[in-house]
Amino acid sequence: MIEVNIIKSGETQTLEVPNDMGLNLMELLKGEEYESIEGTCGGMALCATCHIKIASAKPCLAEASNDELDMLETLPVIY
């Protein structure tokens, strides 16, 4: 199982998800009807309606690459 803790306005919501579902985080949050995730471009990194900040991860995630940072700078909407 994967545990995802969503913190919004100081409140935490925990989702437990089987690790064999093959979903990315955007698909998971949309499937759980999390209201802040639209993903209107289908995850093609064109609209930023699924852009989130990850406070922590275990195991730790790698730092954002220059390509990722460049992509974020070109998005029309940054949250």
Backbone atoms as SQL, in Angstrom:
CREATE TABLE atoms (id INTEGER PRIMARY KEY, chain TEXT, resi INTEGER, resn TEXT, atom TEXT, x REAL, y REAL, z REAL);
INSERT INTO atoms VALUES
  (1, 'A', 1, 'MET', 'N', 0.839, -1.188, 0.000),
  (2, 'A', 1, 'MET', 'CA', 0.000, 0.000, 0.000),
  (3, 'A', 1, 'MET', 'C', 0.880, 1.247, 0.000),
  (4, 'A', 2, 'ILE', 'N', 0.375, 2.260, -0.677),
  (5, 'A', 2, 'ILE', 'CA', 1.014, 3.571, -0.675),
  (6, 'A', 2, 'ILE', 'C', 0.103, 4.494, 0.116),
  (7, 'A', 3, 'GLU', 'N', 0.686, 5.272, 0.993),
  (8, 'A', 3, 'GLU', 'CA', -0.080, 6.228, 1.778),
  (9, 'A', 3, 'GLU', 'C', 0.232, 7.631, 1.282),
  (10, 'A', 4, 'VAL', 'N', -0.808, 8.368, 0.929),
  (11, 'A', 4, 'VAL', 'CA', -0.668, 9.741, 0.460),
  (12, 'A', 4, 'VAL', 'C', -1.400, 10.629, 1.448),
  (13, 'A', 5, 'ASN', 'N', -0.670, 11.568, 2.041),
  (14, 'A', 5, 'ASN', 'CA', -1.269, 12.531, 2.959),
  (15, 'A', 5, 'ASN', 'C', -1.414, 13.862, 2.244),
  (16, 'A', 6, 'ILE', 'N', -2.632, 14.344, 2.136),
  (17, 'A', 6, 'ILE', 'CA', -2.914, 15.605, 1.465),
  (18, 'A', 6, 'ILE', 'C', -3.174, 16.649, 2.541),
  (19, 'A', 7, 'ILE', 'N', -2.396, 17.723, 2.525),
  (20, 'A', 7, 'ILE', 'CA', -2.554, 18.787, 3.513),
  (21, 'A', 7, 'ILE', 'C', -3.076, 20.016, 2.791),
  (22, 'A', 8, 'LYS', 'N', -4.236, 20.471, 3.212),
  (23, 'A', 8, 'LYS', 'CA', -4.837, 21.667, 2.616),
  (24, 'A', 8, 'LYS', 'C', -5.525, 22.449, 3.721),
  (25, 'A', 9, 'SER', 'N', -5.199, 23.721, 3.804),
  (26, 'A', 9, 'SER', 'CA', -5.764, 24.607, 4.834),
  (27, 'A', 9, 'SER', 'C', -5.574, 24.039, 6.233),
  (28, 'A', 10, 'GLY', 'N', -4.423, 23.430, 6.474),
  (29, 'A', 10, 'GLY', 'CA', -4.097, 22.904, 7.786),
  (30, 'A', 10, 'GLY', 'C', -4.732, 21.567, 8.137),
  (31, 'A', 11, 'GLU', 'N', -5.559, 21.025, 7.262),
  (32, 'A', 11, 'GLU', 'CA', -6.197, 19.736, 7.518),
  (33, 'A', 11, 'GLU', 'C', -5.547, 18.666, 6.653),
  (34, 'A', 12, 'THR', 'N', -5.411, 17.463, 7.218),
  (35, 'A', 12, 'THR', 'CA', -4.779, 16.352, 6.514),
  (36, 'A', 12, 'THR', 'C', -5.803, 15.295, 6.154),
  (37, 'A', 13, 'GLN', 'N', -5.766, 14.872, 4.898),
  (38, 'A', 13, 'GLN', 'CA', -6.600, 13.761, 4.411),
  (39, 'A', 13, 'GLN', 'C', -5.635, 12.668, 3.968),
  (40, 'A', 14, 'THR', 'N', -5.859, 11.445, 4.408),
  (41, 'A', 14, 'THR', 'CA', -4.974, 10.334, 4.066),
  (42, 'A', 14, 'THR', 'C', -5.672, 9.393, 3.098),
  (43, 'A', 15, 'LEU', 'N', -4.975, 9.076, 1.994),
  (44, 'A', 15, 'LEU', 'CA', -5.463, 8.095, 1.032),
  (45, 'A', 15, 'LEU', 'C', -4.529, 6.893, 1.085),
  (46, 'A', 16, 'GLU', 'N', -5.083, 5.695, 1.156),
  (47, 'A', 16, 'GLU', 'CA', -4.284, 4.476, 1.065),
  (48, 'A', 16, 'GLU', 'C', -4.627, 3.804, -0.250),
  (49, 'A', 17, 'VAL', 'N', -3.603, 3.559, -1.040),
  (50, 'A', 17, 'VAL', 'CA', -3.789, 3.080, -2.401),
  (51, 'A', 17, 'VAL', 'C', -2.927, 1.847, -2.637),
  (52, 'A', 18, 'PRO', 'N', -3.473, 0.807, -3.253),
  (53, 'A', 18, 'PRO', 'CA', -2.626, -0.342, -3.616),
  (54, 'A', 18, 'PRO', 'C', -1.516, 0.111, -4.564),
  (55, 'A', 19, 'ASN', 'N', -0.313, -0.400, -4.377),
  (56, 'A', 19, 'ASN', 'CA', 0.808, 0.042, -5.209),
  (57, 'A', 19, 'ASN', 'C', 0.860, -0.644, -6.575),
  (58, 'A', 20, 'ASP', 'N', -0.132, -1.446, -6.905),
  (59, 'A', 20, 'ASP', 'CA', -0.120, -2.122, -8.208),
  (60, 'A', 20, 'ASP', 'C', -1.185, -1.563, -9.168),
  (61, 'A', 21, 'MET', 'N', -1.696, -0.369, -8.886),
  (62, 'A', 21, 'MET', 'CA', -2.752, 0.201, -9.725),
  (63, 'A', 21, 'MET', 'C', -2.220, 0.832, -11.005),
  (64, 'A', 22, 'GLY', 'N', -0.952, 1.218, -11.033),
  (65, 'A', 22, 'GLY', 'CA', -0.362, 1.805, -12.231),
  (66, 'A', 22, 'GLY', 'C', -0.833, 3.219, -12.515),
  (67, 'A', 23, 'LEU', 'N', -1.249, 3.954, -11.501),
  (68, 'A', 23, 'LEU', 'CA', -1.708, 5.331, -11.688),
  (69, 'A', 23, 'LEU', 'C', -0.619, 6.311, -11.289),
  (70, 'A', 24, 'ASN', 'N', -0.575, 7.456, -11.966),
  (71, 'A', 24, 'ASN', 'CA', 0.298, 8.513, -11.483),
  (72, 'A', 24, 'ASN', 'C', -0.471, 9.316, -10.437),
  (73, 'A', 25, 'LEU', 'N', 0.189, 10.257, -9.789),
  (74, 'A', 25, 'LEU', 'CA', -0.433, 10.992, -8.694),
  (75, 'A', 25, 'LEU', 'C', -1.633, 11.800, -9.168),
  (76, 'A', 26, 'MET', 'N', -1.552, 12.420, -10.341),
  (77, 'A', 26, 'MET', 'CA', -2.681, 13.172, -10.873),
  (78, 'A', 26, 'MET', 'C', -3.889, 12.268, -11.076),
  (79, 'A', 27, 'GLU', 'N', -3.690, 11.109, -11.677),
  (80, 'A', 27, 'GLU', 'CA', -4.794, 10.176, -11.916),
  (81, 'A', 27, 'GLU', 'C', -5.408, 9.703, -10.598),
  (82, 'A', 28, 'LEU', 'N', -4.549, 9.442, -9.608),
  (83, 'A', 28, 'LEU', 'CA', -5.030, 9.014, -8.303),
  (84, 'A', 28, 'LEU', 'C', -5.913, 10.084, -7.668),
  (85, 'A', 29, 'LEU', 'N', -5.422, 11.319, -7.647),
  (86, 'A', 29, 'LEU', 'CA', -6.184, 12.391, -7.005),
  (87, 'A', 29, 'LEU', 'C', -7.472, 12.703, -7.759),
  (88, 'A', 30, 'LYS', 'N', -7.434, 12.658, -9.074),
  (89, 'A', 30, 'LYS', 'CA', -8.675, 12.849, -9.845),
  (90, 'A', 30, 'LYS', 'C', -9.662, 11.724, -9.557),
  (91, 'A', 31, 'GLY', 'N', -9.171, 10.495, -9.468),
  (92, 'A', 31, 'GLY', 'CA', -10.029, 9.350, -9.182),
  (93, 'A', 31, 'GLY', 'C', -10.667, 9.425, -7.813),
  (94, 'A', 32, 'GLU', 'N', -9.976, 10.066, -6.876),
  (95, 'A', 32, 'GLU', 'CA', -10.502, 10.257, -5.526),
  (96, 'A', 32, 'GLU', 'C', -11.359, 11.522, -5.441),
  (97, 'A', 33, 'GLU', 'N', -11.567, 12.178, -6.590),
  (98, 'A', 33, 'GLU', 'CA', -12.370, 13.398, -6.704),
  (99, 'A', 33, 'GLU', 'C', -11.858, 14.509, -5.795),
  (100, 'A', 34, 'TYR', 'N', -10.531, 14.609, -5.723),
  (101, 'A', 34, 'TYR', 'CA', -9.913, 15.698, -4.970),
  (102, 'A', 34, 'TYR', 'C', -10.131, 16.978, -5.750),
  (103, 'A', 35, 'GLU', 'N', -10.836, 17.929, -5.167),
  (104, 'A', 35, 'GLU', 'CA', -11.365, 19.077, -5.906),
  (105, 'A', 35, 'GLU', 'C', -10.332, 20.015, -6.513),
  (106, 'A', 36, 'SER', 'N', -9.102, 20.040, -6.013),
  (107, 'A', 36, 'SER', 'CA', -8.112, 20.973, -6.532),
  (108, 'A', 36, 'SER', 'C', -7.359, 20.452, -7.749),
  (109, 'A', 37, 'ILE', 'N', -7.605, 19.222, -8.150),
  (110, 'A', 37, 'ILE', 'CA', -6.895, 18.632, -9.280),
  (111, 'A', 37, 'ILE', 'C', -7.840, 18.533, -10.473),
  (112, 'A', 38, 'GLU', 'N', -7.560, 19.325, -11.498),
  (113, 'A', 38, 'GLU', 'CA', -8.383, 19.257, -12.696),
  (114, 'A', 38, 'GLU', 'C', -7.737, 18.384, -13.770),
  (115, 'A', 39, 'GLY', 'N', -6.480, 18.657, -14.074),
  (116, 'A', 39, 'GLY', 'CA', -5.791, 17.890, -15.111),
  (117, 'A', 39, 'GLY', 'C', -6.474, 18.009, -16.459),
  (118, 'A', 40, 'THR', 'N', -6.833, 19.230, -16.833),
  (119, 'A', 40, 'THR', 'CA', -7.614, 19.434, -18.050),
  (120, 'A', 40, 'THR', 'C', -6.881, 19.032, -19.332),
  (121, 'A', 41, 'CYS', 'N', -5.552, 19.000, -19.301),
  (122, 'A', 41, 'CYS', 'CA', -4.813, 18.608, -20.509),
  (123, 'A', 41, 'CYS', 'C', -4.468, 17.119, -20.496),
  (124, 'A', 42, 'GLY', 'N', -4.950, 16.384, -19.495),
  (125, 'A', 42, 'GLY', 'CA', -4.693, 14.949, -19.441),
  (126, 'A', 42, 'GLY', 'C', -3.287, 14.594, -19.003),
  (127, 'A', 43, 'GLY', 'N', -2.619, 15.487, -18.304),
  (128, 'A', 43, 'GLY', 'CA', -1.277, 15.191, -17.800),
  (129, 'A', 43, 'GLY', 'C', -0.162, 15.445, -18.798),
  (130, 'A', 44, 'MET', 'N', -0.406, 16.291, -19.789),
  (131, 'A', 44, 'MET', 'CA', 0.604, 16.588, -20.808),
  (132, 'A', 44, 'MET', 'C', 1.488, 17.778, -20.437),
  (133, 'A', 45, 'ALA', 'N', 1.342, 18.315, -19.216),
  (134, 'A', 45, 'ALA', 'CA', 2.125, 19.457, -18.724),
  (135, 'A', 45, 'ALA', 'C', 1.907, 20.709, -19.562),
  (136, 'A', 46, 'LEU', 'N', 0.661, 20.961, -19.921),
  (137, 'A', 46, 'LEU', 'CA', 0.339, 22.133, -20.729),
  (138, 'A', 46, 'LEU', 'C', -0.474, 23.185, -19.979),
  (139, 'A', 47, 'CYS', 'N', -1.164, 22.804, -18.897),
  (140, 'A', 47, 'CYS', 'CA', -2.105, 23.743, -18.290),
  (141, 'A', 47, 'CYS', 'C', -1.859, 24.027, -16.810),
  (142, 'A', 48, 'ALA', 'N', -1.104, 23.217, -16.120),
  (143, 'A', 48, 'ALA', 'CA', -0.777, 23.360, -14.694),
  (144, 'A', 48, 'ALA', 'C', -1.972, 23.193, -13.768),
  (145, 'A', 49, 'THR', 'N', -3.064, 22.634, -14.248),
  (146, 'A', 49, 'THR', 'CA', -4.223, 22.442, -13.370),
  (147, 'A', 49, 'THR', 'C', -4.071, 21.224, -12.468),
  (148, 'A', 50, 'CYS', 'N', -2.965, 20.502, -12.581),
  (149, 'A', 50, 'CYS', 'CA', -2.682, 19.398, -11.659),
  (150, 'A', 50, 'CYS', 'C', -1.388, 19.651, -10.887),
  (151, 'A', 51, 'HIS', 'N', -0.849, 20.860, -10.973),
  (152, 'A', 51, 'HIS', 'CA', 0.417, 21.182, -10.326),
  (153, 'A', 51, 'HIS', 'C', 0.242, 21.192, -8.813),
  (154, 'A', 52, 'ILE', 'N', 1.066, 20.424, -8.116),
  (155, 'A', 52, 'ILE', 'CA', 1.019, 20.349, -6.654),
  (156, 'A', 52, 'ILE', 'C', 2.429, 20.494, -6.105),
  (157, 'A', 53, 'LYS', 'N', 2.533, 20.728, -4.815),
  (158, 'A', 53, 'LYS', 'CA', 3.824, 20.747, -4.144),
  (159, 'A', 53, 'LYS', 'C', 3.877, 19.542, -3.221),
  (160, 'A', 54, 'ILE', 'N', 4.970, 18.808, -3.263),
  (161, 'A', 54, 'ILE', 'CA', 5.155, 17.644, -2.409),
  (162, 'A', 54, 'ILE', 'C', 6.012, 18.077, -1.228),
  (163, 'A', 55, 'ALA', 'N', 5.423, 18.019, -0.021),
  (164, 'A', 55, 'ALA', 'CA', 6.129, 18.466, 1.180),
  (165, 'A', 55, 'ALA', 'C', 7.200, 17.479, 1.589),
  (166, 'A', 56, 'SER', 'N', 6.916, 16.179, 1.480),
  (167, 'A', 56, 'SER', 'CA', 7.906, 15.160, 1.809),
  (168, 'A', 56, 'SER', 'C', 7.511, 13.856, 1.146),
  (169, 'A', 57, 'ALA', 'N', 8.486, 12.985, 0.993),
  (170, 'A', 57, 'ALA', 'CA', 8.244, 11.677, 0.380),
  (171, 'A', 57, 'ALA', 'C', 9.231, 10.678, 0.962),
  (172, 'A', 58, 'LYS', 'N', 8.775, 9.449, 1.120),
  (173, 'A', 58, 'LYS', 'CA', 9.637, 8.353, 1.581),
  (174, 'A', 58, 'LYS', 'C', 9.480, 7.206, 0.616),
  (175, 'A', 59, 'PRO', 'N', 10.500, 6.763, -0.062),
  (176, 'A', 59, 'PRO', 'CA', 11.840, 7.332, -0.027),
  (177, 'A', 59, 'PRO', 'C', 11.848, 8.727, -0.643),
  (178, 'A', 60, 'CYS', 'N', 12.874, 9.472, -0.331),
  (179, 'A', 60, 'CYS', 'CA', 12.961, 10.857, -0.803),
  (180, 'A', 60, 'CYS', 'C', 12.991, 10.912, -2.320),
  (181, 'A', 61, 'LEU', 'N', 12.339, 11.928, -2.850),
  (182, 'A', 61, 'LEU', 'CA', 12.354, 12.152, -4.295),
  (183, 'A', 61, 'LEU', 'C', 13.626, 12.900, -4.674),
  (184, 'A', 62, 'ALA', 'N', 14.052, 12.711, -5.888),
  (185, 'A', 62, 'ALA', 'CA', 15.205, 13.458, -6.395),
  (186, 'A', 62, 'ALA', 'C', 14.817, 14.928, -6.550),
  (187, 'A', 63, 'GLU', 'N', 15.804, 15.800, -6.454),
  (188, 'A', 63, 'GLU', 'CA', 15.552, 17.219, -6.699),
  (189, 'A', 63, 'GLU', 'C', 15.034, 17.389, -8.125),
  (190, 'A', 64, 'ALA', 'N', 14.235, 18.421, -8.333),
  (191, 'A', 64, 'ALA', 'CA', 13.705, 18.697, -9.674),
  (192, 'A', 64, 'ALA', 'C', 14.869, 18.938, -10.638),
  (193, 'A', 65, 'SER', 'N', 14.761, 18.360, -11.820),
  (194, 'A', 65, 'SER', 'CA', 15.804, 18.553, -12.830),
  (195, 'A', 65, 'SER', 'C', 15.628, 19.925, -13.482),
  (196, 'A', 66, 'ASN', 'N', 16.644, 20.367, -14.192),
  (197, 'A', 66, 'ASN', 'CA', 16.540, 21.636, -14.912),
  (198, 'A', 66, 'ASN', 'C', 15.404, 21.596, -15.925),
  (199, 'A', 67, 'ASP', 'N', 15.197, 20.443, -16.566),
  (200, 'A', 67, 'ASP', 'CA', 14.099, 20.305, -17.521),
  (201, 'A', 67, 'ASP', 'C', 12.747, 20.492, -16.833),
  (202, 'A', 68, 'GLU', 'N', 12.593, 19.905, -15.646),
  (203, 'A', 68, 'GLU', 'CA', 11.333, 20.058, -14.903),
  (204, 'A', 68, 'GLU', 'C', 11.114, 21.509, -14.499),
  (205, 'A', 69, 'LEU', 'N', 12.159, 22.158, -13.995),
  (206, 'A', 69, 'LEU', 'CA', 12.045, 23.557, -13.591),
  (207, 'A', 69, 'LEU', 'C', 11.735, 24.451, -14.791),
  (208, 'A', 70, 'ASP', 'N', 12.363, 24.173, -15.924),
  (209, 'A', 70, 'ASP', 'CA', 12.077, 24.936, -17.147),
  (210, 'A', 70, 'ASP', 'C', 10.624, 24.774, -17.562),
  (211, 'A', 71, 'MET', 'N', 10.092, 23.548, -17.478),
  (212, 'A', 71, 'MET', 'CA', 8.709, 23.283, -17.836),
  (213, 'A', 71, 'MET', 'C', 7.757, 24.079, -16.929),
  (214, 'A', 72, 'LEU', 'N', 8.045, 24.080, -15.636),
  (215, 'A', 72, 'LEU', 'CA', 7.193, 24.829, -14.692),
  (216, 'A', 72, 'LEU', 'C', 7.167, 26.309, -15.011),
  (217, 'A', 73, 'GLU', 'N', 8.303, 26.847, -15.460),
  (218, 'A', 73, 'GLU', 'CA', 8.349, 28.268, -15.797),
  (219, 'A', 73, 'GLU', 'C', 7.538, 28.614, -17.031),
  (220, 'A', 74, 'THR', 'N', 7.292, 27.656, -17.899),
  (221, 'A', 74, 'THR', 'CA', 6.551, 27.936, -19.139),
  (222, 'A', 74, 'THR', 'C', 5.055, 27.732, -19.002),
  (223, 'A', 75, 'LEU', 'N', 4.597, 27.152, -17.886),
  (224, 'A', 75, 'LEU', 'CA', 3.175, 26.877, -17.725),
  (225, 'A', 75, 'LEU', 'C', 2.390, 28.170, -17.552),
  (226, 'A', 76, 'PRO', 'N', 1.189, 28.218, -18.125),
  (227, 'A', 76, 'PRO', 'CA', 0.385, 29.445, -18.043),
  (228, 'A', 76, 'PRO', 'C', -0.177, 29.726, -16.656),
  (229, 'A', 77, 'VAL', 'N', -0.341, 28.726, -15.821),
  (230, 'A', 77, 'VAL', 'CA', -0.899, 28.909, -14.483),
  (231, 'A', 77, 'VAL', 'C', 0.006, 28.194, -13.490),
  (232, 'A', 78, 'ILE', 'N', 0.518, 28.924, -12.514),
  (233, 'A', 78, 'ILE', 'CA', 1.340, 28.327, -11.462),
  (234, 'A', 78, 'ILE', 'C', 0.640, 28.584, -10.140),
  (235, 'A', 79, 'TYR', 'N', 0.436, 27.519, -9.398),
  (236, 'A', 79, 'TYR', 'CA', -0.244, 27.625, -8.109),
  (237, 'A', 79, 'TYR', 'C', 0.742, 27.806, -6.998);
